[in-house]
């Protein structure tokens, strides 16, 4: 074997060793959890969920309590007109999740202000929240806007202004949001530079009967995942994968994904060095939203919840070599052909 070939073999061994931790060590995953959609936040249920989820995206207010008058008050910067019980509920929700050691991601009640660019009213709203909802300073993240590429947001420069003002008032709270990236036009979407964390939600949306064979995975990957991953990797930001965990309430139209599909999300996430975790949309049921429901601890489909628990066990458990013949912290075995070539006195042939 000539020295060039020996060098290439040694280089291959080095690359495998060097890439193992960055691409296969699950300890770099920090987040696993849900978009939580039940109106009530109950301690008993949240404590059970905490056994396999450390992150919840939740609403600071009950959706069934929002009135058209409250929406007008938000747009006018007059949330100080809200009943004291509304602010009490905001504080209670954050305090409860913090007491259970969740990573808290609160959905922002700012839609009318940002959609119609009412910046002065927005600044007033932030100061009222600072005074009336002291628990907001304890949030880990604010979820600023849902699927901005679909929901007609202002340009990134305007959004950056709103995010910067939020961080000025709540400097300890980071900011995130989730992008859909559903077609090639979405690849041109530019996120505000001052987001701390991005999310992408390439849902499967398979309605036809399927055995989820290799062809199904390729179709899912090429139609949804590839676009989302191409987009999110353009930015120097960590990101979360948001997986599909919902179905139609009526049983018609979109069904729940199979357990195999959940594993697809997890396995693809493991190949992404910038991905720091996995969330699922959604947990529970929101009456005022679309005609969909999510997984629950006690309800169907339990086979899906079983996979979520298993994925959580991998993310929160000890780092695994994931099938490699040596542990991450150990030296990889040297191929016999390299050992033979490096013996003293071996002549070049």
Helices and strands as residue ranges (DSSP letters): H 3-24, G 26-28, E 31-36, H 43-49, E 55-59, G 63-65, H 68-75, G 79-81, H 84-99, E 103-107, H 111-115, H 119-132, G 134-138, E 141-146, H 156-169, E 174-179, G 184-188, E 197-200, H 214-220, I 221-225, H 226-232, E 239-244, E 246-248, H 259-270, E 275-283, E 292-294, H 302-316, H 336-341
